[in-house]
Amino acid sequence: MKALIKISNIRSENDVNRIRTALGAKEGVVACHIKVEKGEVEVVYDRYFINEEKMNDLLEDMGYTKG
């Protein structure tokens, strides 16, 4: 599966690294590509292990705002 998550407060390379590390640590996440200029996180994942809602919750818990 593929998900496109809009995040309104991705500002720096530090944000990119934090998001990539957090998502990459989750079982079922195959890959993620982050576009800072568009505020988008594109995630390829196996829905058997994780779903879009869980990824959104993780990002919100980290302080990122869905936009």
PDBQT receptor file of N, H, CA, C and O in Angstrom, charges set to zero:
ATOM      1  N   MET A   1       0.840  -1.178   0.000  1.00  0.00    +0.000 N 
ATOM      2  CA  MET A   1       0.000   0.000   0.000  1.00  0.00    +0.000 C 
ATOM      3  C   MET A   1       0.888   1.246   0.000  1.00  0.00    +0.000 C 
ATOM      4  O   MET A   1       2.067   1.207   0.353  1.00  0.00    +0.000 OA
ATOM      5  N   LYS A   2       0.273   2.341  -0.409  1.00  0.00    +0.000 N 
ATOM      6  H   LYS A   2      -0.685   2.373  -0.696  1.00  0.00    +0.000 HD
ATOM      7  CA  LYS A   2       0.972   3.618  -0.425  1.00  0.00    +0.000 C 
ATOM      8  C   LYS A   2       0.072   4.667   0.205  1.00  0.00    +0.000 C 
ATOM      9  O   LYS A   2      -1.127   4.720  -0.067  1.00  0.00    +0.000 OA
ATOM     10  N   ALA A   3       0.672   5.509   1.061  1.00  0.00    +0.000 N 
ATOM     11  H   ALA A   3       1.646   5.466   1.282  1.00  0.00    +0.000 HD
ATOM     12  CA  ALA A   3      -0.085   6.582   1.704  1.00  0.00    +0.000 C 
ATOM     13  C   ALA A   3       0.636   7.899   1.480  1.00  0.00    +0.000 C 
ATOM     14  O   ALA A   3       1.866   7.950   1.460  1.00  0.00    +0.000 OA
ATOM     15  N   LEU A   4      -0.132   8.954   1.314  1.00  0.00    +0.000 N 
ATOM     16  H   LEU A   4      -1.131   8.912   1.330  1.00  0.00    +0.000 HD
ATOM     17  CA  LEU A   4       0.414  10.300   1.210  1.00  0.00    +0.000 C 
ATOM     18  C   LEU A   4      -0.145  11.093   2.381  1.00  0.00    +0.000 C 
ATOM     19  O   LEU A   4      -1.345  11.356   2.454  1.00  0.00    +0.000 OA
ATOM     20  N   ILE A   5       0.738  11.469   3.291  1.00  0.00    +0.000 N 
ATOM     21  H   ILE A   5       1.714  11.256   3.232  1.00  0.00    +0.000 HD
ATOM     22  CA  ILE A   5       0.333  12.172   4.503  1.00  0.00    +0.000 C 
ATOM     23  C   ILE A   5       0.828  13.611   4.409  1.00  0.00    +0.000 C 
ATOM     24  O   ILE A   5       2.018  13.859   4.217  1.00  0.00    +0.000 OA
ATOM     25  N   LYS A   6      -0.089  14.543   4.544  1.00  0.00    +0.000 N 
ATOM     26  H   LYS A   6      -1.056  14.341   4.700  1.00  0.00    +0.000 HD
ATOM     27  CA  LYS A   6       0.256  15.969   4.523  1.00  0.00    +0.000 C 
ATOM     28  C   LYS A   6       0.588  16.419   5.941  1.00  0.00    +0.000 C 
ATOM     29  O   LYS A   6      -0.182  16.187   6.873  1.00  0.00    +0.000 OA
ATOM     30  N   ILE A   7       1.746  17.068   6.094  1.00  0.00    +0.000 N 
ATOM     31  H   ILE A   7       2.372  17.256   5.337  1.00  0.00    +0.000 HD
ATOM     32  CA  ILE A   7       2.199  17.589   7.385  1.00  0.00    +0.000 C 
ATOM     33  C   ILE A   7       2.504  19.072   7.192  1.00  0.00    +0.000 C 
ATOM     34  O   ILE A   7       3.272  19.443   6.304  1.00  0.00    +0.000 OA
ATOM     35  N   SER A   8       1.903  19.909   8.022  1.00  0.00    +0.000 N 
ATOM     36  H   SER A   8       1.280  19.607   8.743  1.00  0.00    +0.000 HD
ATOM     37  CA  SER A   8       2.054  21.351   7.800  1.00  0.00    +0.000 C 
ATOM     38  C   SER A   8       3.301  21.952   8.448  1.00  0.00    +0.000 C 
ATOM     39  O   SER A   8       3.688  23.067   8.099  1.00  0.00    +0.000 OA
ATOM     40  N   ASN A   9       3.933  21.247   9.376  1.00  0.00    +0.000 N 
ATOM     41  H   ASN A   9       3.618  20.341   9.659  1.00  0.00    +0.000 HD
ATOM     42  CA  ASN A   9       5.066  21.874  10.059  1.00  0.00    +0.000 C 
ATOM     43  C   ASN A   9       6.386  21.112   9.916  1.00  0.00    +0.000 C 
ATOM     44  O   ASN A   9       7.137  20.984  10.883  1.00  0.00    +0.000 OA
ATOM     45  N   ILE A  10       6.666  20.612   8.723  1.00  0.00    +0.000 N 
ATOM     46  H   ILE A  10       6.056  20.716   7.937  1.00  0.00    +0.000 HD
ATOM     47  CA  ILE A  10       7.998  20.077   8.418  1.00  0.00    +0.000 C 
ATOM     48  C   ILE A  10       8.836  21.272   7.973  1.00  0.00    +0.000 C 
ATOM     49  O   ILE A  10       8.537  21.902   6.959  1.00  0.00    +0.000 OA
ATOM     50  N   ARG A  11       9.873  21.577   8.723  1.00  0.00    +0.000 N 
ATOM     51  H   ARG A  11      10.116  21.064   9.547  1.00  0.00    +0.000 HD
ATOM     52  CA  ARG A  11      10.636  22.789   8.456  1.00  0.00    +0.000 C 
ATOM     53  C   ARG A  11      12.097  22.553   8.064  1.00  0.00    +0.000 C 
ATOM     54  O   ARG A  11      12.665  23.318   7.284  1.00  0.00    +0.000 OA
ATOM     55  N   SER A  12      12.699  21.497   8.605  1.00  0.00    +0.000 N 
ATOM     56  H   SER A  12      12.238  20.876   9.239  1.00  0.00    +0.000 HD
ATOM     57  CA  SER A  12      14.149  21.366   8.446  1.00  0.00    +0.000 C 
ATOM     58  C   SER A  12      14.557  19.924   8.161  1.00  0.00    +0.000 C 
ATOM     59  O   SER A  12      13.738  19.005   8.184  1.00  0.00    +0.000 OA
ATOM     60  N   GLU A  13      15.836  19.761   7.895  1.00  0.00    +0.000 N 
ATOM     61  H   GLU A  13      16.501  20.507   7.877  1.00  0.00    +0.000 HD
ATOM     62  CA  GLU A  13      16.406  18.437   7.685  1.00  0.00    +0.000 C 
ATOM     63  C   GLU A  13      16.298  17.603   8.964  1.00  0.00    +0.000 C 
ATOM     64  O   GLU A  13      16.190  16.379   8.898  1.00  0.00    +0.000 OA
ATOM     65  N   ASN A  14      16.328  18.258  10.121  1.00  0.00    +0.000 N 
ATOM     66  H   ASN A  14      16.416  19.253  10.175  1.00  0.00    +0.000 HD
ATOM     67  CA  ASN A  14      16.153  17.570  11.392  1.00  0.00    +0.000 C 
ATOM     68  C   ASN A  14      14.765  16.927  11.468  1.00  0.00    +0.000 C 
ATOM     69  O   ASN A  14      14.627  15.798  11.939  1.00  0.00    +0.000 OA
ATOM     70  N   ASP A  15      13.737  17.647  11.005  1.00  0.00    +0.000 N 
ATOM     71  H   ASP A  15      13.848  18.564  10.622  1.00  0.00    +0.000 HD
ATOM     72  CA  ASP A  15      12.380  17.091  10.964  1.00  0.00    +0.000 C 
ATOM     73  C   ASP A  15      12.333  15.869  10.045  1.00  0.00    +0.000 C 
ATOM     74  O   ASP A  15      11.735  14.848  10.385  1.00  0.00    +0.000 OA
ATOM     75  N   VAL A  16      12.958  15.983   8.903  1.00  0.00    +0.000 N 
ATOM     76  H   VAL A  16      13.445  16.812   8.627  1.00  0.00    +0.000 HD
ATOM     77  CA  VAL A  16      12.990  14.878   7.943  1.00  0.00    +0.000 C 
ATOM     78  C   VAL A  16      13.631  13.650   8.581  1.00  0.00    +0.000 C 
ATOM     79  O   VAL A  16      13.103  12.543   8.467  1.00  0.00    +0.000 OA
ATOM     80  N   ASN A  17      14.757  13.839   9.248  1.00  0.00    +0.000 N 
ATOM     81  H   ASN A  17      15.185  14.738   9.341  1.00  0.00    +0.000 HD
ATOM     82  CA  ASN A  17      15.450  12.720   9.877  1.00  0.00    +0.000 C 
ATOM     83  C   ASN A  17      14.622  12.095  11.000  1.00  0.00    +0.000 C 
ATOM     84  O   ASN A  17      14.578  10.872  11.134  1.00  0.00    +0.000 OA
ATOM     85  N   ARG A  18      13.966  12.936  11.806  1.00  0.00    +0.000 N 
ATOM     86  H   ARG A  18      14.002  13.929  11.697  1.00  0.00    +0.000 HD
ATOM     87  CA  ARG A  18      13.133  12.414  12.899  1.00  0.00    +0.000 C 
ATOM     88  C   ARG A  18      11.978  11.576  12.356  1.00  0.00    +0.000 C 
ATOM     89  O   ARG A  18      11.693  10.494  12.868  1.00  0.00    +0.000 OA
ATOM     90  N   ILE A  19      11.316  12.083  11.318  1.00  0.00    +0.000 N 
ATOM     91  H   ILE A  19      11.548  12.963  10.903  1.00  0.00    +0.000 HD
ATOM     92  CA  ILE A  19      10.175  11.374  10.731  1.00  0.00    +0.000 C 
ATOM     93  C   ILE A  19      10.637  10.073  10.085  1.00  0.00    +0.000 C 
ATOM     94  O   ILE A  19      10.023   9.025  10.285  1.00  0.00    +0.000 OA
ATOM     95  N   ARG A  20      11.704  10.139   9.321  1.00  0.00    +0.000 N 
ATOM     96  H   ARG A  20      12.203  10.990   9.158  1.00  0.00    +0.000 HD
ATOM     97  CA  ARG A  20      12.219   8.955   8.637  1.00  0.00    +0.000 C 
ATOM     98  C   ARG A  20      12.625   7.872   9.645  1.00  0.00    +0.000 C 
ATOM     99  O   ARG A  20      12.341   6.693   9.438  1.00  0.00    +0.000 OA
ATOM    100  N   THR A  21      13.281   8.270  10.723  1.00  0.00    +0.000 N 
ATOM    101  H   THR A  21      13.512   9.228  10.891  1.00  0.00    +0.000 HD
ATOM    102  CA  THR A  21      13.713   7.320  11.747  1.00  0.00    +0.000 C 
ATOM    103  C   THR A  21      12.521   6.690  12.452  1.00  0.00    +0.000 C 
ATOM    104  O   THR A  21      12.495   5.477  12.663  1.00  0.00    +0.000 OA
ATOM    105  N   ALA A  22      11.533   7.503  12.818  1.00  0.00    +0.000 N 
ATOM    106  H   ALA A  22      11.554   8.488  12.647  1.00  0.00    +0.000 HD
ATOM    107  CA  ALA A  22      10.359   6.996  13.533  1.00  0.00    +0.000 C 
ATOM    108  C   ALA A  22       9.541   6.042  12.667  1.00  0.00    +0.000 C 
ATOM    109  O   ALA A  22       9.147   4.969  13.123  1.00  0.00    +0.000 OA
ATOM    110  N   LEU A  23       9.289   6.429  11.431  1.00  0.00    +0.000 N 
ATOM    111  H   LEU A  23       9.609   7.301  11.060  1.00  0.00    +0.000 HD
ATOM    112  CA  LEU A  23       8.506   5.559  10.552  1.00  0.00    +0.000 C 
ATOM    113  C   LEU A  23       9.291   4.305  10.189  1.00  0.00    +0.000 C 
ATOM    114  O   LEU A  23       8.734   3.209  10.138  1.00  0.00    +0.000 OA
ATOM    115  N   GLY A  24      10.588   4.472   9.937  1.00  0.00    +0.000 N 
ATOM    116  H   GLY A  24      11.041   5.363   9.979  1.00  0.00    +0.000 HD
ATOM    117  CA  GLY A  24      11.429   3.337   9.568  1.00  0.00    +0.000 C 
ATOM    118  C   GLY A  24      11.529   2.287  10.654  1.00  0.00    +0.000 C 
ATOM    119  O   GLY A  24      11.794   1.120  10.366  1.00  0.00    +0.000 OA
ATOM    120  N   ALA A  25      11.321   2.684  11.896  1.00  0.00    +0.000 N 
ATOM    121  H   ALA A  25      11.106   3.632  12.130  1.00  0.00    +0.000 HD
ATOM    122  CA  ALA A  25      11.398   1.744  13.015  1.00  0.00    +0.000 C 
ATOM    123  C   ALA A  25      10.128   0.911  13.162  1.00  0.00    +0.000 C 
ATOM    124  O   ALA A  25      10.118  -0.079  13.894  1.00  0.00    +0.000 OA
ATOM    125  N   LYS A  26       9.072   1.299  12.482  1.00  0.00    +0.000 N 
ATOM    126  H   LYS A  26       9.080   2.103  11.887  1.00  0.00    +0.000 HD
ATOM    127  CA  LYS A  26       7.798   0.594  12.585  1.00  0.00    +0.000 C 
ATOM    128  C   LYS A  26       7.772  -0.616  11.646  1.00  0.00    +0.000 C 
ATOM    129  O   LYS A  26       8.118  -0.518  10.469  1.00  0.00    +0.000 OA
ATOM    130  N   GLU A  27       7.354  -1.751  12.197  1.00  0.00    +0.000 N 
ATOM    131  H   GLU A  27       7.073  -1.831  13.153  1.00  0.00    +0.000 HD
ATOM    132  CA  GLU A  27       7.236  -2.953  11.388  1.00  0.00    +0.000 C 
ATOM    133  C   GLU A  27       6.165  -2.738  10.325  1.00  0.00    +0.000 C 
ATOM    134  O   GLU A  27       5.071  -2.257  10.619  1.00  0.00    +0.000 OA
ATOM    135  N   GLY A  28       6.488  -3.093   9.109  1.00  0.00    +0.000 N 
ATOM    136  H   GLY A  28       7.377  -3.483   8.870  1.00  0.00    +0.000 HD
ATOM    137  CA  GLY A  28       5.546  -2.955   8.005  1.00  0.00    +0.000 C 
ATOM    138  C   GLY A  28       5.820  -1.762   7.112  1.00  0.00    +0.000 C 
ATOM    139  O   GLY A  28       5.301  -1.698   5.997  1.00  0.00    +0.000 OA
ATOM    140  N   VAL A  29       6.633  -0.803   7.581  1.00  0.00    +0.000 N 
ATOM    141  H   VAL A  29       7.055  -0.855   8.487  1.00  0.00    +0.000 HD
ATOM    142  CA  VAL A  29       6.981   0.342   6.739  1.00  0.00    +0.000 C 
ATOM    143  C   VAL A  29       8.136  -0.079   5.836  1.00  0.00    +0.000 C 
ATOM    144  O   VAL A  29       9.209  -0.452   6.311  1.00  0.00    +0.000 OA
ATOM    145  N   VAL A  30       7.899  -0.014   4.531  1.00  0.00    +0.000 N 
ATOM    146  H   VAL A  30       7.027   0.288   4.146  1.00  0.00    +0.000 HD
ATOM    147  CA  VAL A  30       8.879  -0.447   3.551  1.00  0.00    +0.000 C 
ATOM    148  C   VAL A  30       9.784   0.710   3.147  1.00  0.00    +0.000 C 
ATOM    149  O   VAL A  30      10.999   0.544   3.039  1.00  0.00    +0.000 OA
ATOM    150  N   ALA A  31       9.195   1.881   2.925  1.00  0.00    +0.000 N 
ATOM    151  H   ALA A  31       8.208   2.016   3.013  1.00  0.00    +0.000 HD
ATOM    152  CA  ALA A  31       9.967   3.052   2.499  1.00  0.00    +0.000 C 
ATOM    153  C   ALA A  31       9.174   4.316   2.776  1.00  0.00    +0.000 C 
ATOM    154  O   ALA A  31       7.946   4.294   2.865  1.00  0.00    +0.000 OA
ATOM    155  N   CYS A  32       9.901   5.424   2.912  1.00  0.00    +0.000 N 
ATOM    156  H   CYS A  32      10.899   5.442   2.840  1.00  0.00    +0.000 HD
ATOM    157  CA  CYS A  32       9.218   6.707   3.015  1.00  0.00    +0.000 C 
ATOM    158  C   CYS A  32      10.043   7.770   2.301  1.00  0.00    +0.000 C 
ATOM    159  O   CYS A  32      11.273   7.759   2.330  1.00  0.00    +0.000 OA
ATOM    160  N   HIS A  33       9.337   8.674   1.669  1.00  0.00    +0.000 N 
ATOM    161  H   HIS A  33       8.337   8.683   1.645  1.00  0.00    +0.000 HD
ATOM    162  CA  HIS A  33       9.954   9.776   0.937  1.00  0.00    +0.000 C 
ATOM    163  C   HIS A  33       9.297  11.056   1.433  1.00  0.00    +0.000 C 
ATOM    164  O   HIS A  33       8.073  11.182   1.419  1.00  0.00    +0.000 OA
ATOM    165  N   ILE A  34      10.113  11.997   1.869  1.00  0.00    +0.000 N 
ATOM    166  H   ILE A  34      11.107  11.895   1.880  1.00  0.00    +0.000 HD
ATOM    167  CA  ILE A  34       9.592  13.221   2.473  1.00  0.00    +0.000 C 
ATOM    168  C   ILE A  34       9.912  14.409   1.584  1.00  0.00    +0.000 C 
ATOM    169  O   ILE A  34      11.066  14.622   1.212  1.00  0.00    +0.000 OA
ATOM    170  N   LYS A  35       8.890  15.179   1.246  1.00  0.00    +0.000 N 
ATOM    171  H   LYS A  35       7.953  15.006   1.548  1.00  0.00    +0.000 HD
ATOM    172  CA  LYS A  35       9.044  16.385   0.436  1.00  0.00    +0.000 C 
ATOM    173  C   LYS A  35       8.779  17.588   1.327  1.00  0.00    +0.000 C 
ATOM    174  O   LYS A  35       7.627  17.933   1.593  1.00  0.00    +0.000 OA
ATOM    175  N   VAL A  36       9.843  18.222   1.785  1.00  0.00    +0.000 N 
ATOM    176  H   VAL A  36      10.779  17.942   1.569  1.00  0.00    +0.000 HD
ATOM    177  CA  VAL A  36       9.730  19.347   2.716  1.00  0.00    +0.000 C 
ATOM    178  C   VAL A  36       8.958  20.493   2.084  1.00  0.00    +0.000 C 
ATOM    179  O   VAL A  36       8.070  21.063   2.718  1.00  0.00    +0.000 OA
ATOM    180  N   GLU A  37       9.280  20.837   0.854  1.00  0.00    +0.000 N 
ATOM    181  H   GLU A  37      10.001  20.374   0.339  1.00  0.00    +0.000 HD
ATOM    182  CA  GLU A  37       8.659  21.990   0.204  1.00  0.00    +0.000 C 
ATOM    183  C   GLU A  37       7.156  21.830   0.019  1.00  0.00    +0.000 C 
ATOM    184  O   GLU A  37       6.433  22.825  -0.028  1.00  0.00    +0.000 OA
ATOM    185  N   LYS A  38       6.676  20.593  -0.086  1.00  0.00    +0.000 N 
ATOM    186  H   LYS A  38       7.264  19.785  -0.048  1.00  0.00    +0.000 HD
ATOM    187  CA  LYS A  38       5.242  20.348  -0.234  1.00  0.00    +0.000 C 
ATOM    188  C   LYS A  38       4.592  19.919   1.080  1.00  0.00    +0.000 C 
ATOM    189  O   LYS A  38       3.367  19.846   1.171  1.00  0.00    +0.000 OA
ATOM    190  N   GLY A  39       5.399  19.638   2.088  1.00  0.00    +0.000 N 
ATOM    191  H   GLY A  39       6.394  19.697   2.015  1.00  0.00    +0.000 HD
ATOM    192  CA  GLY A  39       4.865  19.167   3.356  1.00  0.00    +0.000 C 
ATOM    193  C   GLY A  39       4.208  17.804   3.237  1.00  0.00    +0.000 C 
ATOM    194  O   GLY A  39       3.149  17.560   3.814  1.00  0.00    +0.000 OA
ATOM    195  N   GLU A  40       4.851  16.912   2.478  1.00  0.00    +0.000 N 
ATOM    196  H   GLU A  40       5.712  17.110   2.010  1.00  0.00    +0.000 HD
ATOM    197  CA  GLU A  40       4.279  15.595   2.221  1.00  0.00    +0.000 C 
ATOM    198  C   GLU A  40       5.216  14.481   2.668  1.00  0.00    +0.000 C 
ATOM    199  O   GLU A  40       6.435  14.561   2.515  1.00  0.00    +0.000 OA
ATOM    200  N   VAL A  41       4.608  13.448   3.222  1.00  0.00    +0.000 N 
ATOM    201  H   VAL A  41       3.618  13.383   3.346  1.00  0.00    +0.000 HD
ATOM    202  CA  VAL A  41       5.329  12.226   3.570  1.00  0.00    +0.000 C 
ATOM    203  C   VAL A  41       4.646  11.098   2.804  1.00  0.00    +0.000 C 
ATOM    204  O   VAL A  41       3.482  10.781   3.050  1.00  0.00    +0.000 OA
ATOM    205  N   GLU A  42       5.378  10.502   1.882  1.00  0.00    +0.000 N 
ATOM    206  H   GLU A  42       6.323  10.759   1.682  1.00  0.00    +0.000 HD
ATOM    207  CA  GLU A  42       4.849   9.389   1.115  1.00  0.00    +0.000 C 
ATOM    208  C   GLU A  42       5.421   8.106   1.712  1.00  0.00    +0.000 C 
ATOM    209  O   GLU A  42       6.637   7.944   1.815  1.00  0.00    +0.000 OA
ATOM    210  N   VAL A  43       4.529   7.201   2.103  1.00  0.00    +0.000 N 
ATOM    211  H   VAL A  43       3.541   7.333   2.020  1.00  0.00    +0.000 HD
ATOM    212  CA  VAL A  43       4.955   5.989   2.787  1.00  0.00    +0.000 C 
ATOM    213  C   VAL A  43       4.458   4.761   2.021  1.00  0.00    +0.000 C 
ATOM    214  O   VAL A  43       3.287   4.675   1.651  1.00  0.00    +0.000 OA
ATOM    215  N   VAL A  44       5.370   3.818   1.792  1.00  0.00    +0.000 N 
ATOM    216  H   VAL A  44       6.321   3.888   2.093  1.00  0.00    +0.000 HD
ATOM    217  CA  VAL A  44       5.014   2.521   1.243  1.00  0.00    +0.000 C 
ATOM    218  C   VAL A  44       5.028   1.556   2.425  1.00  0.00    +0.000 C 
ATOM    219  O   VAL A  44       6.014   1.470   3.157  1.00  0.00    +0.000 OA
ATOM    220  N   TYR A  45       3.926   0.831   2.602  1.00  0.00    +0.000 N 
ATOM    221  H   TYR A  45       3.125   0.901   2.007  1.00  0.00    +0.000 HD
ATOM    222  CA  TYR A  45       3.808  -0.002   3.793  1.00  0.00    +0.000 C 
ATOM    223  C   TYR A  45       2.994  -1.264   3.526  1.00  0.00    +0.000 C 
ATOM    224  O   TYR A  45       2.280  -1.369   2.529  1.00  0.00    +0.000 OA
ATOM    225  N   ASP A  46       3.122  -2.206   4.435  1.00  0.00    +0.000 N 
ATOM    226  H   ASP A  46       3.702  -2.121   5.245  1.00  0.00    +0.000 HD
ATOM    227  CA  ASP A  46       2.355  -3.445   4.404  1.00  0.00    +0.000 C 
ATOM    228  C   ASP A  46       1.215  -3.298   5.398  1.00  0.00    +0.000 C 
ATOM    229  O   ASP A  46       1.455  -3.239   6.604  1.00  0.00    +0.000 OA
ATOM    230  N   ARG A  47       0.004  -3.239   4.926  1.00  0.00    +0.000 N 
ATOM    231  H   ARG A  47      -0.191  -3.287   3.946  1.00  0.00    +0.000 HD
ATOM    232  CA  ARG A  47      -1.131  -2.960   5.805  1.00  0.00    +0.000 C 
ATOM    233  C   ARG A  47      -1.436  -4.102   6.774  1.00  0.00    +0.000 C 
ATOM    234  O   ARG A  47      -2.273  -3.943   7.663  1.00  0.00    +0.000 OA
ATOM    235  N   TYR A  48      -0.782  -5.231   6.620  1.00  0.00    +0.000 N 
ATOM    236  H   TYR A  48      -0.102  -5.360   5.898  1.00  0.00    +0.000 HD
ATOM    237  CA  TYR A  48      -0.932  -6.310   7.588  1.00  0.00    +0.000 C 
ATOM    238  C   TYR A  48      -0.342  -5.886   8.940  1.00  0.00    +0.000 C 
ATOM    239  O   TYR A  48      -0.838  -6.297   9.989  1.00  0.00    +0.000 OA
ATOM    240  N   PHE A  49       0.707  -5.070   8.913  1.00  0.00    +0.000 N 
ATOM    241  H   PHE A  49       1.110  -4.736   8.061  1.00  0.00    +0.000 HD
ATOM    242  CA  PHE A  49       1.410  -4.672  10.123  1.00  0.00    +0.000 C 
ATOM    243  C   PHE A  49       1.038  -3.285  10.634  1.00  0.00    +0.000 C 
ATOM    244  O   PHE A  49       1.016  -3.055  11.843  1.00  0.00    +0.000 OA
ATOM    245  N   ILE A  50       0.749  -2.371   9.733  1.00  0.00    +0.000 N 
ATOM    246  H   ILE A  50       0.766  -2.558   8.751  1.00  0.00    +0.000 HD
ATOM    247  CA  ILE A  50       0.503  -0.976  10.115  1.00  0.00    +0.000 C 
ATOM    248  C   ILE A  50      -0.505  -0.369   9.150  1.00  0.00    +0.000 C 
ATOM    249  O   ILE A  50      -0.632  -0.820   8.011  1.00  0.00    +0.000 OA
ATOM    250  N   ASN A  51      -1.219   0.650   9.603  1.00  0.00    +0.000 N 
ATOM    251  H   ASN A  51      -1.116   1.016  10.528  1.00  0.00    +0.000 HD
ATOM    252  CA  ASN A  51      -2.161   1.322   8.709  1.00  0.00    +0.000 C 
ATOM    253  C   ASN A  51      -1.915   2.841   8.763  1.00  0.00    +0.000 C 
ATOM    254  O   ASN A  51      -1.112   3.329   9.559  1.00  0.00    +0.000 OA
ATOM    255  N   GLU A  52      -2.611   3.549   7.918  1.00  0.00    +0.000 N 
ATOM    256  H   GLU A  52      -3.263   3.153   7.272  1.00  0.00    +0.000 HD
ATOM    257  CA  GLU A  52      -2.405   4.991   7.816  1.00  0.00    +0.000 C 
ATOM    258  C   GLU A  52      -2.771   5.714   9.113  1.00  0.00    +0.000 C 
ATOM    259  O   GLU A  52      -2.123   6.694   9.482  1.00  0.00    +0.000 OA
ATOM    260  N   GLU A  53      -3.785   5.244   9.789  1.00  0.00    +0.000 N 
ATOM    261  H   GLU A  53      -4.311   4.449   9.489  1.00  0.00    +0.000 HD
ATOM    262  CA  GLU A  53      -4.198   5.860  11.051  1.00  0.00    +0.000 C 
ATOM    263  C   GLU A  53      -3.075   5.765  12.102  1.00  0.00    +0.000 C 
ATOM    264  O   GLU A  53      -2.808   6.731  12.817  1.00  0.00    +0.000 OA
ATOM    265  N   LYS A  54      -2.435   4.618  12.187  1.00  0.00    +0.000 N 
ATOM    266  H   LYS A  54      -2.652   3.833  11.606  1.00  0.00    +0.000 HD
ATOM    267  CA  LYS A  54      -1.338   4.449  13.147  1.00  0.00    +0.000 C 
ATOM    268  C   LYS A  54      -0.154   5.354  12.801  1.00  0.00    +0.000 C 
ATOM    269  O   LYS A  54       0.503   5.894  13.691  1.00  0.00    +0.000 OA
ATOM    270  N   MET A  55       0.112   5.514  11.507  1.00  0.00    +0.000 N 
ATOM    271  H   MET A  55      -0.421   5.075  10.784  1.00  0.00    +0.000 HD
ATOM    272  CA  MET A  55       1.203   6.408  11.094  1.00  0.00    +0.000 C 
ATOM    273  C   MET A  55       0.859   7.853  11.445  1.00  0.00    +0.000 C 
ATOM    274  O   MET A  55       1.714   8.597  11.927  1.00  0.00    +0.000 OA
ATOM    275  N   ASN A  56      -0.386   8.249  11.206  1.00  0.00    +0.000 N 
ATOM    276  H   ASN A  56      -1.081   7.645  10.815  1.00  0.00    +0.000 HD
ATOM    277  CA  ASN A  56      -0.827   9.601  11.563  1.00  0.00    +0.000 C 
ATOM    278  C   ASN A  56      -0.698   9.834  13.066  1.00  0.00    +0.000 C 
ATOM    279  O   ASN A  56      -0.225  10.885  13.498  1.00  0.00    +0.000 OA
ATOM    280  N   ASP A  57      -1.122   8.848  13.860  1.00  0.00    +0.000 N 
ATOM    281  H   ASP A  57      -1.507   7.994  13.509  1.00  0.00    +0.000 HD
ATOM    282  CA  ASP A  57      -1.021   8.965  15.318  1.00  0.00    +0.000 C 
ATOM    283  C   ASP A  57       0.432   9.126  15.755  1.00  0.00    +0.000 C 
ATOM    284  O   ASP A  57       0.731   9.940  16.629  1.00  0.00    +0.000 OA
ATOM    285  N   LEU A  58       1.327   8.361  15.156  1.00  0.00    +0.000 N 
ATOM    286  H   LEU A  58       1.084   7.700  14.447  1.00  0.00    +0.000 HD
ATOM    287  CA  LEU A  58       2.745   8.453  15.479  1.00  0.00    +0.000 C 
ATOM    288  C   LEU A  58       3.277   9.861  15.204  1.00  0.00    +0.000 C 
ATOM    289  O   LEU A  58       3.969  10.443  16.039  1.00  0.00    +0.000 OA
ATOM    290  N   LEU A  59       2.955  10.397  14.043  1.00  0.00    +0.000 N 
ATOM    291  H   LEU A  59       2.392   9.925  13.364  1.00  0.00    +0.000 HD
ATOM    292  CA  LEU A  59       3.438  11.724  13.674  1.00  0.00    +0.000 C 
ATOM    293  C   LEU A  59       2.836  12.803  14.576  1.00  0.00    +0.000 C 
ATOM    294  O   LEU A  59       3.529  13.748  14.954  1.00  0.00    +0.000 OA
ATOM    295  N   GLU A  60       1.568  12.671  14.919  1.00  0.00    +0.000 N 
ATOM    296  H   GLU A  60       1.005  11.904  14.612  1.00  0.00    +0.000 HD
ATOM    297  CA  GLU A  60       0.938  13.634  15.823  1.00  0.00    +0.000 C 
ATOM    298  C   GLU A  60       1.564  13.568  17.213  1.00  0.00    +0.000 C 
ATOM    299  O   GLU A  60       1.771  14.601  17.850  1.00  0.00    +0.000 OA
ATOM    300  N   ASP A  61       1.868  12.360  17.687  1.00  0.00    +0.000 N 
ATOM    301  H   ASP A  61       1.700  11.521  17.171  1.00  0.00    +0.000 HD
ATOM    302  CA  ASP A  61       2.523  12.187  18.978  1.00  0.00    +0.000 C 
ATOM    303  C   ASP A  61       3.911  12.833  18.990  1.00  0.00    +0.000 C 
ATOM    304  O   ASP A  61       4.402  13.233  20.046  1.00  0.00    +0.000 OA
ATOM    305  N   MET A  62       4.531  12.931  17.839  1.00  0.00    +0.000 N 
ATOM    306  H   MET A  62       4.132  12.605  16.982  1.00  0.00    +0.000 HD
ATOM    307  CA  MET A  62       5.845  13.559  17.717  1.00  0.00    +0.000 C 
ATOM    308  C   MET A  62       5.739  15.078  17.620  1.00  0.00    +0.000 C 
ATOM    309  O   MET A  62       6.757  15.770  17.636  1.00  0.00    +0.000 OA
ATOM    310  N   GLY A  63       4.514  15.606  17.518  1.00  0.00    +0.000 N 
ATOM    311  H   GLY A  63       3.687  15.044  17.505  1.00  0.00    +0.000 HD
ATOM    312  CA  GLY A  63       4.319  17.049  17.477  1.00  0.00    +0.000 C 
ATOM    313  C   GLY A  63       4.069  17.621  16.097  1.00  0.00    +0.000 C 
ATOM    314  O   GLY A  63       4.043  18.839  15.926  1.00  0.00    +0.000 OA
ATOM    315  N   TYR A  64       3.885  16.759  15.111  1.00  0.00    +0.000 N 
ATOM    316  H   TYR A  64       3.905  15.769  15.250  1.00  0.00    +0.000 HD
ATOM    317  CA  TYR A  64       3.618  17.238  13.754  1.00  0.00    +0.000 C 
ATOM    318  C   TYR A  64       2.122  17.364  13.527  1.00  0.00    +0.000 C 
ATOM    319  O   TYR A  64       1.336  16.548  14.008  1.00  0.00    +0.000 OA
ATOM    320  N   THR A  65       1.741  18.394  12.792  1.00  0.00    +0.000 N 
ATOM    321  H   THR A  65       2.379  19.058  12.401  1.00  0.00    +0.000 HD
ATOM    322  CA  THR A  65       0.343  18.707  12.565  1.00  0.00    +0.000 C 
ATOM    323  C   THR A  65      -0.056  18.275  11.166  1.00  0.00    +0.000 C 
ATOM    324  O   THR A  65       0.579  18.649  10.180  1.00  0.00    +0.000 OA
ATOM    325  N   LYS A  66      -1.101  17.495  11.094  1.00  0.00    +0.000 N 
ATOM    326  H   LYS A  66      -1.618  17.191  11.895  1.00  0.00    +0.000 HD
ATOM    327  CA  LYS A  66      -1.594  17.058   9.789  1.00  0.00    +0.000 C 
ATOM    328  C   LYS A  66      -2.168  18.265   9.065  1.00  0.00    +0.000 C 
ATOM    329  O   LYS A  66      -2.945  19.039   9.624  1.00  0.00    +0.000 OA
ATOM    330  N   GLY A  67      -1.772  18.402   7.824  1.00  0.00    +0.000 N 
ATOM    331  H   GLY A  67      -1.141  17.772   7.370  1.00  0.00    +0.000 HD
ATOM    332  CA  GLY A  67      -2.223  19.578   7.107  1.00  0.00    +0.000 C 
ATOM    333  C   GLY A  67      -2.623  19.244   5.764  1.00  0.00    +0.000 C 
ATOM    334  O   GLY A  67      -3.036  20.122   5.006  1.00  0.00    +0.000 OA
TER     335      GLY A  67
